[in-house]
Amino acid sequence: MNEPILKAVAMPPRLFWAPLVPAVLNLGVQFGLLFMLLAFYQFNPLWMIFLSLFPTHLLLIALGTKEPHLSNMLKAQGPFMKKSHSIYPQRGKKLAP
């Protein structure tokens, strides 16, 4: 086997020491909220950075050290969140679509 493949699997991508996908989602949500607060309330952006953005990023770093493949888990969860429909009405969970 090639070494770069093993290295890519063993070390998933990170953004400022947090898993990439949750960190990008966090930054997108936080900056959107920050710009809305700036537009409507003339909010000081430093409060938003120190009270919301920084602690949530620290939480993502802690979760990323516990589960390094958190990004891959979130990417894999998307296709499996669909509900399955059956032509026969039944109660409970079903495994077949």
Backbone torsions as a table, in degrees:
resi	resn	phi	psi	omega
1	MET	NA	153.0	178.2
2	ASN	-82.3	145.9	-179.3
3	GLU	-68.0	-39.5	-179.2
4	PRO	-60.9	-33.0	178.1
5	ILE	-66.2	-45.2	178.7
6	LEU	-64.7	-37.1	179.9
7	LYS	-68.1	-38.4	179.4
8	ALA	-67.2	-34.8	178.9
9	VAL	-75.3	-39.1	-176.3
10	ALA	-75.7	-32.0	-177.5
11	MET	-121.1	90.9	179.3
12	PRO	-67.9	158.5	-177.1
13	PRO	-64.8	147.4	-178.5
14	ARG	-133.4	155.7	174.9
15	LEU	-128.3	109.4	-175.5
16	PHE	52.5	48.9	174.9
17	TRP	71.3	4.7	176.4
18	ALA	-107.2	154.6	176.1
19	PRO	-57.0	143.3	-168.5
20	LEU	-62.2	-53.8	-173.5
21	VAL	-64.7	-48.6	177.5
22	PRO	-64.5	-33.1	179.3
23	ALA	-67.8	-41.1	178.7
24	VAL	-67.3	-41.1	176.4
25	LEU	-62.5	-42.0	178.6
26	ASN	-61.9	-47.0	-179.7
27	LEU	-64.7	-39.0	178.8
28	GLY	-63.5	-45.2	179.6
29	VAL	-68.1	-45.0	-176.7
30	GLN	-66.1	-41.5	179.5
31	PHE	-70.6	-34.6	174.4
32	GLY	-62.1	-44.7	177.3
33	LEU	-64.9	-39.9	178.9
34	LEU	-61.4	-45.4	-179.5
35	PHE	-67.6	-34.4	176.2
36	MET	-67.5	-42.0	177.7
37	LEU	-64.7	-38.2	176.9
38	LEU	-64.6	-39.4	-176.5
39	ALA	-72.7	-40.3	-173.4
40	PHE	-92.4	-34.0	-171.1
41	TYR	-120.8	2.9	-175.8
42	GLN	52.9	48.6	-174.6
43	PHE	-77.7	141.9	177.4
44	ASN	-74.6	121.2	-175.6
45	PRO	-67.8	-23.1	179.3
46	LEU	-65.8	-34.2	176.6
47	TRP	-64.3	-40.2	179.8
48	MET	-65.6	-40.0	-178.7
49	ILE	-66.3	-45.9	-174.8
50	PHE	-81.1	-27.3	-177.1
51	LEU	-96.3	-20.6	-175.7
52	SER	-126.9	-52.8	-174.0
53	LEU	-67.9	-48.4	-177.1
54	PHE	-65.3	-46.9	178.5
55	PRO	-64.7	-37.7	178.9
56	THR	-68.8	-33.5	176.7
57	HIS	-69.3	-37.5	174.9
58	LEU	-63.0	-37.8	176.5
59	LEU	-64.6	-41.2	176.9
60	LEU	-65.0	-35.7	176.1
61	ILE	-63.9	-42.9	179.3
62	ALA	-64.8	-42.8	177.6
63	LEU	-66.6	-34.1	179.1
64	GLY	-70.1	-31.2	175.6
65	THR	-73.2	-31.7	177.8
66	LYS	-73.7	-43.4	-180.0
67	GLU	-130.4	94.3	-174.8
68	PRO	-65.9	-22.5	-177.5
69	HIS	-99.3	35.0	-179.8
70	LEU	-63.1	-36.8	178.4
71	SER	-62.6	-45.5	-179.9
72	ASN	-66.7	-34.6	177.5
73	MET	-65.8	-40.4	178.5
74	LEU	-68.7	-38.8	178.4
75	LYS	-67.3	-35.0	-178.4
76	ALA	-78.3	-20.5	-177.5
77	GLN	-73.9	-25.7	-175.7
78	GLY	-56.3	-54.5	-177.6
79	PRO	-67.4	-19.8	-175.6
80	PHE	-95.3	3.3	179.5
81	MET	-86.6	0.5	-179.9
82	LYS	-72.9	145.5	174.0
83	LYS	-84.9	142.1	178.3
84	SER	-93.1	142.6	-179.2
85	HIS	-115.5	137.3	179.3
86	SER	-120.6	151.3	178.7
87	ILE	-78.8	-17.0	178.3
88	TYR	-103.0	124.8	179.8
89	PRO	-70.0	133.8	178.2
90	GLN	-152.6	161.3	180.0
91	ARG	-100.2	154.7	176.7
92	GLY	88.2	-176.2	-179.5
93	LYS	-85.8	144.0	178.9
94	LYS	-123.7	146.8	-177.2
95	LEU	-90.4	-32.6	-178.3
96	ALA	-86.9	147.1	179.0
97	PRO	-71.4	NA	NA
